[in-house]
Amino acid sequence: MNIGKNILSLAVASIYVLGMTGCTSSSHDSHDHDHHGHEHVHEHDHDHDHEHEHDHEHDHDHDHDHEHDHEHNHDEHSGDEIVLKPEAALKLGVEVAEINPSPFVETLKVTGEILPSSADRSVAVARTSGIVRLAPGINPGSQVKAGQTVATVSATGVAGGDTNASTLAALQSAKRELDRVTPLLADGLVTLKEYNDALASYEAAKAAHSPAAASGSVTAPGAGVITAVNVGNGEFVDAGQPVASIAANTRLTLRAMVPVSQASFLPLVSGAILTSHTGKSIDLDAHGCRLLSSASASAGDTPGYIPVYFTFDSSAPVIPGSATEVYLKGASRSNVLSVPLDAVVEQMGQKFVFVKVDDHGYEKRNVTLGNTDGNSVAILSGIAPGETVVVKGATFVRLAEQATVAPEGHSHNH
């Protein structure tokens, strides 16, 4: 249905452009008809009334001058010129800009992938062994705060007993013994060795028992989104086993894959421009981009490619896990003619831009393209500095080109 609507919209735009170019053949045909009619009257007057000869010559001269003016008006627009009235260009959103040399950043087009940042990932683990129970509302995609309970672990009813209960009992026993000998030492009723032994036993029992583990709580180490729940309700877990994975999603990572044949470009890499899932170009410099690695020593697992890593804010409109086109930014060159990508049209394998030559006229110009930075493309030949080029709405100018072409057998010259 969307394709049908697009075709209909283009057809309506074509009809509108055809109506607004002001180029028709009827006015020329009418002129040709009047001219022939004039020749017929000339022959009739010459044969029957010589006295009208002078008047006829006067009329002929007048008509000749009119014909000369008519030719002059048509010569204002050459046969190769595309005619589009200013009011039509305005309504169709056709925009132009003067093209002058400016700085241009060299780029290298490669493929890439958006990854979650490893620094933003954390894991909630079980502090003790036992049966796990997930807290209510804990599912992939759930938001959690730092310190929030993700699950509880209990060893009650598990063969081998509750180790937390054992360590707690040992701690309490050691504490009682230490409390007993401490006042006796002051009275000289126990030796210093006996006191030190009681103190050591207490410290060992204290280290063996963890109040946090004894509570059975599994908590989130940081705020974020739960990306995976690694266990199920009622499952037995060991101490240290991951229960849930959490991503803070404040930073993302871009991995760009550079062919080994382009390794010489690596020292020049300074940033990246990528294409989002909507097709829009995104300069990562606007999202806190920082280069992590661009050295050939970081060759990865993909033969023939060298990975280059960037980190950037998650505010960029991209989807983690998605593939993308990447333009790696390199050195900047000055005095380069460039136009927006939207200014370039393709026809029969050739590239063209439309140059505005006057208020009503445009000229289609064949151009040779250079490198692109994802937003603009360098022009190697075809236009000169200072010329005015259509930068938006080139499609409508192309439709006007078809409307400006004279029908077969018809000429603008008389």
C-alpha positions in Angstrom: 0.0 0.0 0.0 2.9 2.4 0.8 4.4 1.7 -2.6 1.2 2.6 -4.3 0.9 5.8 -2.3 4.5 6.7 -3.3 3.8 6.1 -7.0 0.6 8.2 -6.8 2.5 11.0 -5.1 5.2 11.0 -7.7 2.5 11.0 -10.5 0.8 14.0 -8.9 4.1 15.8 -8.6 4.9 15.0 -12.3 1.5 16.5 -13.4 2.1 19.5 -11.2 5.6 20.1 -12.6 4.3 19.6 -16.2 1.8 22.3 -15.5 4.2 24.8 -13.9 7.1 24.7 -16.4 5.2 26.9 -18.8 6.4 24.8 -21.8 3.8 23.8 -24.3 3.7 23.3 -28.1 0.2 24.8 -28.8 1.5 28.4 -28.8 4.1 27.6 -31.4 1.7 25.7 -33.6 -0.7 28.7 -33.4 2.1 31.0 -34.5 3.0 28.7 -37.4 -0.7 28.7 -38.5 -0.9 32.5 -38.5 2.3 32.8 -40.5 1.0 30.5 -43.2 -2.2 32.5 -43.3 -0.2 35.6 -43.8 1.6 34.1 -46.9 -1.8 33.4 -48.5 -3.0 36.9 -48.1 0.2 38.2 -49.7 -0.3 36.2 -52.9 -4.0 37.3 -53.3 -3.2 41.0 -52.9 -0.3 40.9 -55.4 -2.4 39.4 -58.1 -5.5 41.6 -57.8 -4.6 45.0 -56.5 -1.2 46.5 -57.1 -2.2 49.6 -55.1 -2.1 47.6 -51.9 1.5 46.6 -52.6 2.9 49.4 -50.5 0.5 48.6 -47.6 1.5 45.0 -47.8 5.1 45.8 -47.7 4.5 47.8 -44.6 2.5 45.0 -43.0 5.2 42.5 -44.0 7.9 44.6 -42.4 5.9 44.8 -39.2 5.3 41.1 -39.2 9.0 40.5 -39.8 9.9 42.6 -36.8 7.4 40.7 -34.7 8.9 37.4 -35.9 12.3 38.6 -34.9 11.1 39.5 -31.4 9.5 36.1 -31.1 12.7 34.3 -32.0 14.6 36.5 -29.5 12.3 35.5 -26.7 12.7 31.8 -27.4 16.5 32.1 -27.5 16.4 33.3 -23.9 16.2 29.6 -22.9 18.5 27.3 -24.9 17.3 23.8 -26.0 19.3 22.2 -23.1 17.9 24.4 -20.4 15.4 23.1 -17.9 12.6 25.5 -17.3 10.9 25.6 -13.8 9.0 28.7 -12.7 10.2 30.2 -9.3 6.8 29.8 -7.7 6.8 26.1 -8.7 10.3 25.6 -7.3 9.2 27.2 -4.0 6.1 25.1 -3.6 8.0 21.9 -4.5 10.7 22.6 -1.9 13.5 23.0 -4.4 16.5 24.7 -2.7 19.7 25.9 -4.1 23.1 26.9 -2.7 26.3 28.5 -4.0 29.1 25.9 -4.0 32.5 27.1 -2.9 35.6 25.3 -1.7 35.6 24.3 2.0 37.2 21.9 4.4 36.3 18.3 3.7 37.1 15.2 5.9 38.5 12.1 4.2 36.5 9.0 5.1 36.7 5.3 4.6 33.4 3.3 4.2 33.3 0.1 6.2 30.8 -2.2 7.9 30.2 -2.1 11.7 28.1 -3.3 14.6 26.6 -1.6 17.6 27.4 -3.4 20.9 26.6 -2.7 24.5 29.5 -1.2 26.4 31.3 -3.7 28.6 31.9 -1.0 31.2 28.1 -0.6 31.6 27.4 -4.3 32.1 27.2 -6.0 35.5 26.0 -9.2 37.1 23.9 -9.9 40.2 25.4 -13.1 41.8 24.3 -15.5 44.6 26.4 -15.0 47.7 25.6 -18.4 49.1 24.4 -21.8 47.9 20.7 -22.7 48.0 17.4 -22.6 46.3 16.7 -19.3 44.5 13.5 -17.3 44.4 13.2 -14.4 42.0 11.7 -11.2 43.4 8.4 -10.1 41.9 8.7 -8.2 38.6 12.2 -9.4 37.7 12.1 -10.1 34.0 14.3 -9.3 31.0 13.7 -5.6 30.2 12.8 -4.6 33.8 14.4 -1.5 35.3 16.3 -1.9 38.6 18.0 0.4 41.0 21.4 -0.1 42.6 21.0 -2.3 45.7 17.5 -3.5 44.7 16.7 -7.1 45.6 16.7 -9.3 42.5 16.3 -12.7 44.2 16.7 -14.5 47.5 18.6 -17.7 48.2 17.8 -20.2 51.0 19.6 -23.4 52.0 16.7 -24.5 54.3 15.8 -28.1 53.5 18.9 -28.7 51.3 21.0 -31.8 52.1 24.2 -30.9 53.9 22.5 -28.2 56.0 22.6 -24.5 55.9 26.2 -23.3 55.9 25.2 -19.9 56.9 23.6 -21.3 60.0 26.8 -23.2 60.8 29.0 -20.2 60.4 26.6 -18.1 62.5 26.7 -20.6 65.3 30.5 -20.7 65.2 30.7 -16.9 65.3 28.4 -16.7 68.2 30.4 -19.4 70.1 33.7 -17.6 69.5 32.2 -14.3 70.6 31.1 -15.8 73.9 34.6 -17.3 74.6 36.3 -14.0 73.8 33.9 -12.1 76.1 34.7 -14.7 78.9 38.5 -14.4 78.8 38.8 -10.7 78.3 38.0 -9.7 82.0 40.0 -12.6 83.3 43.1 -11.4 81.5 42.9 -8.1 83.4 42.8 -10.0 86.7 45.7 -12.3 85.7 43.5 -15.4 85.8 44.3 -16.3 82.1 47.5 -16.1 80.2 48.0 -13.7 77.2 48.3 -16.8 75.0 44.8 -18.0 76.0 43.4 -14.6 75.3 45.0 -14.4 71.9 43.7 -17.8 70.9 40.2 -16.8 71.8 40.6 -13.6 69.8 41.9 -15.4 66.7 39.0 -17.9 66.9 36.5 -15.0 66.9 38.1 -13.3 63.9 38.2 -16.5 61.9 34.5 -17.2 62.7 33.6 -13.6 61.8 35.4 -13.8 58.4 33.7 -17.1 57.6 30.2 -15.7 58.3 28.7 -13.1 55.9 25.6 -11.2 57.1 24.8 -10.3 53.5 25.0 -14.0 52.5 23.1 -15.1 55.5 20.3 -12.8 54.5 20.0 -14.7 51.3 19.5 -11.5 49.2 20.8 -11.2 45.6 21.0 -7.5 44.9 21.7 -5.4 41.7 25.2 -3.9 41.8 24.1 -0.9 39.8 21.1 0.7 38.1 20.1 -0.4 34.7 18.0 -2.8 32.6 17.9 -6.5 33.1 19.1 -8.1 29.9 19.0 -11.7 31.0 17.7 -13.8 33.9 20.1 -16.8 34.2 18.2 -19.0 36.6 14.6 -20.1 37.2 12.5 -20.1 40.4 13.3 -23.1 42.6 16.7 -23.8 40.9 19.7 -24.6 43.1 22.6 -22.2 42.8 26.1 -22.2 44.1 27.8 -19.3 45.8 29.1 -16.9 43.1 26.7 -18.1 40.4 25.2 -15.4 38.1 21.5 -14.8 38.7 20.8 -11.8 36.4 22.7 -9.6 33.9 22.2 -5.9 34.0 23.1 -3.2 31.4 23.3 0.4 32.5 22.9 1.5 28.8 24.7 4.9 29.4 27.4 4.0 26.8 27.5 1.9 23.7 30.3 0.5 21.6 30.8 0.7 17.8 33.0 -2.0 16.3 34.0 -1.1 12.8 35.7 -3.7 10.6 38.5 -2.3 8.4 39.9 -4.4 5.6 43.6 -5.2 6.0 44.2 -3.6 2.6 43.1 -0.3 4.1 45.3 -0.6 7.2 47.2 2.6 6.2 44.1 4.5 7.0 44.1 3.5 10.7 46.6 6.1 12.0 44.3 8.8 10.5 41.1 7.6 12.2 39.6 10.4 14.4 35.9 9.7 14.5 33.0 7.9 12.9 29.7 8.6 11.1 27.2 5.8 10.9 23.9 5.1 9.3 21.0 4.4 11.7 18.2 1.9 11.1 16.1 4.8 9.7 18.8 5.6 7.1 19.8 8.8 8.7 23.5 9.7 9.0 24.7 10.1 12.6 28.0 11.8 13.5 29.1 10.2 16.7 31.1 13.3 17.7 27.7 14.8 18.7 27.2 11.9 21.2 30.5 11.9 23.1 32.4 9.6 20.8 35.8 8.4 21.9 38.2 6.2 20.0 39.2 3.1 22.0 41.5 1.3 19.6 42.6 1.7 15.9 45.9 -0.1 15.9 46.6 -3.1 13.6 47.7 -5.0 16.6 44.1 -5.3 17.6 43.3 -7.7 14.8 40.3 -9.8 15.7 38.8 -13.2 14.9 37.7 -12.2 11.4 40.4 -13.0 8.9 41.3 -10.1 6.6 39.8 -7.4 8.9 41.0 -5.2 11.7 38.4 -4.1 14.3 38.3 -0.5 15.4 36.4 0.3 18.6 34.6 3.5 19.6 32.5 4.3 22.7 29.7 6.8 22.7 26.6 7.9 24.6 23.4 5.8 24.3 21.6 9.0 23.4 22.4 8.3 19.8 19.4 6.9 17.9 20.8 3.4 17.3 19.8 -0.1 18.3 22.4 -2.3 20.2 23.1 -5.5 18.3 22.4 -4.0 14.9 24.7 -3.9 11.9 25.4 -0.5 10.2 27.4 1.3 7.5 30.3 3.3 9.0 32.3 6.2 7.5 35.5 6.4 9.5 36.7 10.0 9.6 40.3 10.7 8.7 42.4 13.7 7.7 40.7 17.0 6.8 41.5 18.6 3.4 40.9 22.3 2.6 39.6 23.8 -0.6 37.4 20.9 -1.7 34.2 21.4 -3.7 31.4 19.2 -2.2 27.6 19.0 -2.4 25.0 17.2 -0.2 24.3 13.6 -1.3 20.7 14.6 -2.0 22.0 17.0 -4.8 23.2 14.1 -6.9 20.9 12.2 -9.3 21.8 9.1 -11.3 20.8 8.4 -14.8 22.0 5.6 -17.1 24.9 4.9 -14.7 26.1 8.5 -14.7 25.9 11.1 -12.0 24.4 14.6 -12.4 23.7 17.7 -10.5 21.4 20.6 -11.6 23.0 24.1 -11.8 20.7 27.1 -11.7 21.5 29.5 -14.6 18.7 32.1 -14.1 15.4 32.6 -12.3 13.6 30.1 -14.5 16.4 27.9 -15.8 18.5 25.0 -14.7 21.2 23.0 -16.5 21.9 19.3 -15.9 25.6 18.9 -15.4 27.5 15.6 -15.5 29.9 15.3 -12.5 32.7 13.1 -11.4 32.4 12.2 -7.7 35.1 11.8 -5.1 35.0 10.6 -1.5 32.0 11.0 0.7 31.7 11.6 4.4 28.2 10.2 4.7 26.5 13.6 4.3 28.3 15.2 1.4 30.3 14.1 -1.5 33.4 15.7 -3.1 33.1 16.9 -6.7 36.2 16.2 -8.8 34.9 17.8 -12.0 31.7 19.1 -13.6 31.0 22.3 -11.6 33.1 25.4 -10.9 33.4 27.4 -7.6 30.7 30.0 -7.2 28.0 28.1 -9.2 24.6 27.6 -7.7 23.5 24.0 -7.4 20.1 22.4 -6.4 20.7 20.9 -3.0 17.1 19.8 -2.2 14.3 18.7 -4.5 16.5 17.5 -7.4 13.9 14.9 -8.2 11.4 17.6 -9.1 13.9 19.4 -11.3 14.5 16.1 -13.1 10.7 15.9 -13.7 10.8 19.4 -15.1 13.5 18.3 -17.4 11.1 15.9 -19.0 8.5 18.6 -19.3 10.9 21.0 -20.9 11.9 18.7 -23.8 10.1 19.7 -27.0 7.9 17.1 -28.7 9.4 15.2 -31.7 9.0 17.2 -35.0 8.7 20.5 -33.0 11.4 23.1 -32.6 11.8 26.2 -30.6 13.5 27.9 -33.5 11.5 29.6 -36.3 
